Amino acid sequence: MPTPPPKSPFRCPVCGFVQLEPPHLISTNCRSCGAHYLAAAEGVRSSGVTELPSFIGKKLEAGKPVHCLKCGRTHQVSQKAQSTICPGCYAPIELIEVNITAHSSRAVDTRGLLKIGAKGSLSNPWIICGSARIEGAFNGHLRCEGEVRLNMQKPSTGRITADSILVEKRATIECSQPLEADRITIQGTLRAAIHCNGIIQILNGGCLEGPVTSRALVVEKGGIHVGECRIQPPVPPPEPTFEAAPPEEITSTGEA
């Protein structure tokens, strides 16, 4: 099977976004702002040092930041963009909703909503999303920048790291991997080990079984927690250090 030719970077003359295209490209649409441009135009092909056209006098749309978890780079894209490519490592990043309704083993890297239906399942070590609603099974490490809502009725072998986790009222979940978040709210039944950097709240009718490490644990009337609880105090910010100023040199002059 012949090896495909390597792709070349092309820069959008409207927003400056760089994307990879075949080297003999004639024209294309920008994956960031959607603008159509010719590949032969001045300043488009990004080889070496390329000067961008001047934006003086033009009103540019405010973009939104997209952070790449593979290389750690953050870049700006258009508010209307549906996908982008990291200019640091060229990893593709989706910005739209991803809906899983059947078995899938695809890698997911989106800043939109990830939905796994009750009949869907996802198995991949690389699962990244802006927010998530999980009703089906998944296997891998789910990294979420926002809230993960769990409404499952089955065991889970996946690991979750998120800003916040909500276990909904009708959920009955048994996790073999730990859950990590800054805030966790439990309305249903959860059996898992939890590490929380903030507050764990067990509401009326909620039940948590498993060891807990958090800054605070709040169990409302009607809530249940069974397991070891370890409360860690917040880490105080480091005190500022001041370097001592060098001593001033004192010179004296005298008259002969």
LUMTORDREN-665793 format. One record per residue (C-alpha): residue number from 1; x, y, z. Coordinates in steps of 0.25 Angstrom, whole numbers, plus 2048, in hexadecimal, padded with zeros to 3 digits. Example, Ala and Ser with C-alpha at 12.3 -4.5 7.8 and 13.67 -1.06 7.14 Angstrom:
2
num 1 | c1 831 | c2 7EE | c3 81F
num 2 | c1 837 | c2 7FC | c3 81D
***
This chain:
256
num 1 | c1 800 | c2 800 | c3 800
num 2 | c1 806 | c2 80D | c3 7FC
num 3 | c1 80A | c2 817 | c3 807
num 4 | c1 801 | c2 824 | c3 806
num 5 | c1 809 | c2 831 | c3 804
num 6 | c1 80C | c2 839 | c3 810
num 7 | c1 802 | c2 845 | c3 813
num 8 | c1 807 | c2 853 | c3 813
num 9 | c1 802 | c2 85E | c3 81D
num 10 | c1 7F9 | c2 869 | c3 817
num 11 | c1 7F5 | c2 876 | c3 81E
num 12 | c1 7E8 | c2 87C | c3 81D
num 13 | c1 7E9 | c2 88B | c3 819
num 14 | c1 7DD | c2 88F | c3 821
num 15 | c1 7DF | c2 889 | c3 82F
num 16 | c1 7ED | c2 884 | c3 82E
num 17 | c1 7EA | c2 876 | c3 831
num 18 | c1 7F4 | c2 86B | c3 82C
num 19 | c1 7EF | c2 85E | c3 826
num 20 | c1 7F5 | c2 852 | c3 81F
num 21 | c1 7F1 | c2 850 | c3 811
num 22 | c1 7F7 | c2 848 | c3 805
num 23 | c1 803 | c2 850 | c3 7FF
num 24 | c1 7FC | c2 852 | c3 7F1
num 25 | c1 7F0 | c2 858 | c3 7F7
num 26 | c1 7E8 | c2 863 | c3 7EE
num 27 | c1 7DE | c2 868 | c3 7F8
num 28 | c1 7D8 | c2 864 | c3 806
num 29 | c1 7CF | c2 868 | c3 811
num 30 | c1 7D5 | c2 86D | c3 81E
num 31 | c1 7D1 | c2 863 | c3 829
num 32 | c1 7D1 | c2 86E | c3 834
num 33 | c1 7C9 | c2 87A | c3 82D
num 34 | c1 7C3 | c2 873 | c3 821
num 35 | c1 7C9 | c2 87D | c3 817
num 36 | c1 7CC | c2 878 | c3 809
num 37 | c1 7DA | c2 87B | c3 804
num 38 | c1 7E4 | c2 878 | c3 7F9
num 39 | c1 7F1 | c2 870 | c3 7FC
num 40 | c1 7F9 | c2 878 | c3 7F2
num 41 | c1 7F5 | c2 886 | c3 7F9
num 42 | c1 801 | c2 88D | c3 800
num 43 | c1 803 | c2 88A | c3 80E
num 44 | c1 7FB | c2 87D | c3 80E
num 45 | c1 806 | c2 872 | c3 80D
num 46 | c1 80D | c2 871 | c3 81A
num 47 | c1 81B | c2 86E | c3 817
num 48 | c1 825 | c2 874 | c3 81F
num 49 | c1 822 | c2 883 | c3 824
num 50 | c1 815 | c2 887 | c3 81E
num 51 | c1 80F | c2 895 | c3 81F
num 52 | c1 801 | c2 896 | c3 822
num 53 | c1 7F8 | c2 8A1 | c3 81B
num 54 | c1 7F5 | c2 8AD | c3 823
num 55 | c1 7E8 | c2 8AE | c3 82B
num 56 | c1 7E8 | c2 8BD | c3 82D
num 57 | c1 7DA | c2 8C2 | c3 82A
num 58 | c1 7D4 | c2 8B5 | c3 82B
num 59 | c1 7CA | c2 8B1 | c3 836
num 60 | c1 7CE | c2 8A3 | c3 83A
num 61 | c1 7C4 | c2 899 | c3 841
num 62 | c1 7C8 | c2 896 | c3 850
num 63 | c1 7CD | c2 888 | c3 850
num 64 | c1 7CC | c2 87D | c3 85B
num 65 | c1 7D8 | c2 876 | c3 861
num 66 | c1 7DB | c2 867 | c3 85F
num 67 | c1 7E5 | c2 860 | c3 867
num 68 | c1 7EC | c2 853 | c3 862
num 69 | c1 7EE | c2 849 | c3 86D
num 70 | c1 7F8 | c2 841 | c3 864
num 71 | c1 802 | c2 84C | c3 863
num 72 | c1 7FD | c2 857 | c3 86D
num 73 | c1 7FB | c2 862 | c3 863
num 74 | c1 7F0 | c2 86B | c3 863
num 75 | c1 7EB | c2 873 | c3 856
num 76 | c1 7DF | c2 87B | c3 851
num 77 | c1 7D5 | c2 877 | c3 848
num 78 | c1 7C8 | c2 87D | c3 842
num 79 | c1 7BB | c2 87C | c3 84A
num 80 | c1 7B5 | c2 875 | c3 83E
num 81 | c1 7C0 | c2 86B | c3 83D
num 82 | c1 7BC | c2 85C | c3 83D
num 83 | c1 7CA | c2 856 | c3 83D
num 84 | c1 7D8 | c2 85A | c3 83E
num 85 | c1 7E6 | c2 855 | c3 83D
num 86 | c1 7F0 | c2 858 | c3 848
num 87 | c1 7FB | c2 861 | c3 842
num 88 | c1 805 | c2 85B | c3 84C
num 89 | c1 804 | c2 84C | c3 84A
num 90 | c1 7F9 | c2 84C | c3 83E
num 91 | c1 7EF | c2 843 | c3 846
num 92 | c1 7E1 | c2 844 | c3 841
num 93 | c1 7D7 | c2 84A | c3 84B
num 94 | c1 7C8 | c2 84A | c3 84A
num 95 | c1 7BF | c2 856 | c3 84F
num 96 | c1 7B2 | c2 84F | c3 84D
num 97 | c1 7A9 | c2 845 | c3 854
num 98 | c1 7AD | c2 837 | c3 853
num 99 | c1 7A1 | c2 82D | c3 855
num 100 | c1 7A5 | c2 81E | c3 857
num 101 | c1 798 | c2 815 | c3 855
num 102 | c1 79F | c2 808 | c3 852
num 103 | c1 7AD | c2 801 | c3 855
num 104 | c1 7B8 | c2 80A | c3 851
num 105 | c1 7C8 | c2 809 | c3 853
num 106 | c1 7CB | c2 817 | c3 84D
num 107 | c1 7D3 | c2 821 | c3 854
num 108 | c1 7CB | c2 82D | c3 858
num 109 | c1 7D1 | c2 83B | c3 85A
num 110 | c1 7C7 | c2 846 | c3 85A
num 111 | c1 7C4 | c2 852 | c3 862
num 112 | c1 7B5 | c2 850 | c3 860
num 113 | c1 7AB | c2 846 | c3 867
num 114 | c1 7AE | c2 837 | c3 867
num 115 | c1 7A1 | c2 82F | c3 868
num 116 | c1 7A2 | c2 820 | c3 86A
num 117 | c1 794 | c2 81A | c3 869
num 118 | c1 78E | c2 80F | c3 871
num 119 | c1 791 | c2 805 | c3 865
num 120 | c1 79E | c2 80B | c3 861
num 121 | c1 7AC | c2 808 | c3 866
num 122 | c1 7BA | c2 80E | c3 864
num 123 | c1 7C7 | c2 808 | c3 866
num 124 | c1 7D4 | c2 810 | c3 864
num 125 | c1 7DF | c2 815 | c3 86D
num 126 | c1 7DE | c2 823 | c3 867
num 127 | c1 7D0 | c2 829 | c3 86A
num 128 | c1 7D0 | c2 838 | c3 86C
num 129 | c1 7C4 | c2 841 | c3 86C
num 130 | c1 7BE | c2 84F | c3 871
num 131 | c1 7B3 | c2 848 | c3 878
num 132 | c1 7AD | c2 83A | c3 879
num 133 | c1 7A0 | c2 833 | c3 87B
num 134 | c1 7A2 | c2 824 | c3 87D
num 135 | c1 797 | c2 81A | c3 87D
num 136 | c1 79E | c2 80E | c3 876
num 137 | c1 7AC | c2 807 | c3 879
num 138 | c1 7B9 | c2 80D | c3 876
num 139 | c1 7C7 | c2 807 | c3 878
num 140 | c1 7D3 | c2 811 | c3 879
num 141 | c1 7D7 | c2 81E | c3 87F
num 142 | c1 7CD | c2 829 | c3 87D
num 143 | c1 7D2 | c2 837 | c3 87F
num 144 | c1 7C8 | c2 841 | c3 880
num 145 | c1 7CA | c2 850 | c3 881
num 146 | c1 7BC | c2 853 | c3 886
num 147 | c1 7B1 | c2 84A | c3 88D
num 148 | c1 7AF | c2 83B | c3 88B
num 149 | c1 7A0 | c2 837 | c3 88E
num 150 | c1 79F | c2 828 | c3 891
num 151 | c1 792 | c2 820 | c3 88F
num 152 | c1 797 | c2 812 | c3 88D
num 153 | c1 790 | c2 805 | c3 892
num 154 | c1 79D | c2 7FC | c3 890
num 155 | c1 7AB | c2 7FB | c3 895
num 156 | c1 7B6 | c2 804 | c3 88F
num 157 | c1 7C4 | c2 800 | c3 88D
num 158 | c1 7C8 | c2 80E | c3 888
num 159 | c1 7CF | c2 819 | c3 890
num 160 | c1 7CA | c2 827 | c3 891
num 161 | c1 7D2 | c2 834 | c3 893
num 162 | c1 7C9 | c2 840 | c3 892
num 163 | c1 7C6 | c2 84E | c3 898
num 164 | c1 7B9 | c2 849 | c3 89E
num 165 | c1 7B1 | c2 83C | c3 89E
num 166 | c1 7A2 | c2 83A | c3 8A1
num 167 | c1 79C | c2 82D | c3 8A4
num 168 | c1 78E | c2 82E | c3 8A0
num 169 | c1 782 | c2 829 | c3 8A8
num 170 | c1 77F | c2 81C | c3 8A1
num 171 | c1 78D | c2 818 | c3 89F
num 172 | c1 793 | c2 80B | c3 8A5
num 173 | c1 7A2 | c2 80B | c3 8A2
num 174 | c1 7AE | c2 802 | c3 8A6
num 175 | c1 7BB | c2 807 | c3 8A1
num 176 | c1 7C8 | c2 7FF | c3 8A2
num 177 | c1 7D0 | c2 80B | c3 89F
num 178 | c1 7D1 | c2 818 | c3 8A8
num 179 | c1 7CA | c2 825 | c3 8A5
num 180 | c1 7D1 | c2 832 | c3 8A6
num 181 | c1 7CA | c2 840 | c3 8A5
num 182 | c1 7CA | c2 84D | c3 8AC
num 183 | c1 7BB | c2 84C | c3 8B0
num 184 | c1 7B3 | c2 83F | c3 8B1
num 185 | c1 7A4 | c2 83F | c3 8B4
num 186 | c1 79D | c2 831 | c3 8B6
num 187 | c1 78E | c2 830 | c3 8B5
num 188 | c1 78D | c2 821 | c3 8B1
num 189 | c1 796 | c2 815 | c3 8B5
num 190 | c1 7A5 | c2 815 | c3 8B3
num 191 | c1 7AF | c2 80A | c3 8B7
num 192 | c1 7BD | c2 810 | c3 8B4
num 193 | c1 7CA | c2 815 | c3 8B9
num 194 | c1 7C9 | c2 825 | c3 8B9
num 195 | c1 7D4 | c2 82F | c3 8B9
num 196 | c1 7CE | c2 83D | c3 8B9
num 197 | c1 7D6 | c2 84A | c3 8BA
num 198 | c1 7C9 | c2 852 | c3 8BF
num 199 | c1 7BC | c2 84D | c3 8C5
num 200 | c1 7B5 | c2 840 | c3 8C4
num 201 | c1 7A6 | c2 842 | c3 8C7
num 202 | c1 79C | c2 836 | c3 8C9
num 203 | c1 78E | c2 83B | c3 8C7
num 204 | c1 781 | c2 835 | c3 8CD
num 205 | c1 780 | c2 827 | c3 8C7
num 206 | c1 78E | c2 826 | c3 8C3
num 207 | c1 797 | c2 81B | c3 8C7
num 208 | c1 7A7 | c2 81A | c3 8C6
num 209 | c1 7AE | c2 80D | c3 8C9
num 210 | c1 7BE | c2 80E | c3 8C9
num 211 | c1 7CA | c2 816 | c3 8CE
num 212 | c1 7CA | c2 825 | c3 8CD
num 213 | c1 7D5 | c2 82F | c3 8CC
num 214 | c1 7D0 | c2 83D | c3 8CB
num 215 | c1 7D0 | c2 84B | c3 8D1
num 216 | c1 7C2 | c2 84A | c3 8D7
num 217 | c1 7B7 | c2 840 | c3 8D8
num 218 | c1 7A9 | c2 844 | c3 8D9
num 219 | c1 79E | c2 83A | c3 8DC
num 220 | c1 790 | c2 83F | c3 8DC
num 221 | c1 784 | c2 839 | c3 8E4
num 222 | c1 780 | c2 82C | c3 8DC
num 223 | c1 78E | c2 82B | c3 8D6
num 224 | c1 798 | c2 81F | c3 8D9
num 225 | c1 7A7 | c2 81D | c3 8D9
num 226 | c1 7AD | c2 810 | c3 8DC
num 227 | c1 7BC | c2 80F | c3 8DC
num 228 | c1 7C9 | c2 816 | c3 8E0
num 229 | c1 7C9 | c2 825 | c3 8E0
num 230 | c1 7D6 | c2 82D | c3 8DF
num 231 | c1 7D5 | c2 83C | c3 8E0
num 232 | c1 7E1 | c2 844 | c3 8DB
num 233 | c1 7E2 | c2 853 | c3 8DF
num 234 | c1 7E4 | c2 85C | c3 8D3
num 235 | c1 7F2 | c2 85F | c3 8D0
num 236 | c1 7F6 | c2 86D | c3 8D4
num 237 | c1 7FC | c2 876 | c3 8C9
num 238 | c1 80B | c2 877 | c3 8CA
num 239 | c1 810 | c2 884 | c3 8D1
num 240 | c1 817 | c2 88E | c3 8C8
num 241 | c1 826 | c2 88E | c3 8CA
num 242 | c1 82D | c2 89B | c3 8C9
num 243 | c1 83C | c2 89C | c3 8C6
num 244 | c1 844 | c2 8A5 | c3 8CF
num 245 | c1 849 | c2 8B2 | c3 8C8
num 246 | c1 858 | c2 8B3 | c3 8C7
num 247 | c1 85E | c2 8BC | c3 8D1
num 248 | c1 860 | c2 8CA | c3 8CC
num 249 | c1 86E | c2 8CF | c3 8CA
num 250 | c1 872 | c2 8DB | c3 8D3
num 251 | c1 87D | c2 8E4 | c3 8CD
num 252 | c1 882 | c2 8EF | c3 8D5
num 253 | c1 88A | c2 8FB | c3 8D0
num 254 | c1 893 | c2 904 | c3 8D8
num 255 | c1 89A | c2 910 | c3 8D5
num 256 | c1 8A9 | c2 910 | c3 8D7
***
